[in-house]
Amino acid sequence: MQGFPAFETLRIAQQGPVATLWLARPDSRDALNLAMCRELTAACAALDADDAVRVVVVTGRGRDFCVGADLQGAGTFDRSAQAAQAGTIDGVARDWGGIGALPFAALRKPVIAAVNGAAVGIGATMILPMDVRIAGESARFGYVFARRGIVPEAASSWFLPRVVGISQAMEWVATGRVFDAAEALRGRLVSRVVPDAELLDTAYALAHEIADNTSGVSVAASRQLLWSMLSASSPWDAHRAESRALVELGAGADAAEGVASFLEKRPAVFTAPLDGIGEGWPAPPPDLA
């Protein structure tokens, strides 16, 4: 286990194999600014590097998850003069939401979003690269970009149709309406809705079910296989990738321990490090610190 950096806009705490990452600007209802984007990049890198962390739970500190961008007047979304702050991609200023959200796609550990209160704008797109989304009953979601004269960000034009389907994605994006947790569940944006008081306990129970029973290297490789195959052209691409992964992991210590523990009718003790897992897809965003 290693210590985590001190952040201005985030908090991290670890209990056993589970780390909790709080968006921590409660006075601003966890609205996202460029400082938080940069700190999310650094936090994800620190969580990924710590082999003692098996699962990451992300939630908001206060009554909301994240109410969107920190609006600073009519020029909030004018990125023409912000390239020096955010960096560039293809000659234009990078989208702040992508800076904050894509580090979750690069993580090798499973990520659980525990959505409390409002998750609007970047609050609704940031959760898309996370693997499991659980909502409290009071949660509200909104892809409100068309109501602000802009377009979806945080690579959500890639993630949202893959998570909920193109028709549901277009309905939410084209209307820009804010919807409740029940609609999010019907649209498969979240996997379950629980009473607000049970939200974190539910997320932690799932996190421990993963951490206590599985091989970290297996979960890391499986996470990358499942996400990367969303863009594969045929099942043969999956067959190639899975064959290579099975050869590499099948000869490893965790595979031997998994079989031995089954035959000996005892809990497995997995020890394989994540070294070598994560090369290729997805490419992590550049370090903007």
Secondary structure, DSSP 8 states (H G I E B T S, - for coil): -------SSEEEEEETTEEEEEE--GGGTT-B-HHHHHHHHHHHHHHHH-TT--EEEEEESSS-SB-SB---STTTT--TT-HHHH-EETTEE--HHHHHHHHHHH-SS-EEEEE-SEEETHHHHTTTTSSEEEEETT-EEE--GGGGTS---TTHHHHHHHHH-HHHHHHHHHH--EEEHHHHHHTTSSSEEE-GGGHHHHHHHHHHHHHHHS-HHHHHHHHHHHHHGGG-SSHHHHHHHHHHHHHHHHTSHHHHHHHHHHHTTS--------TTTTSSSS-------
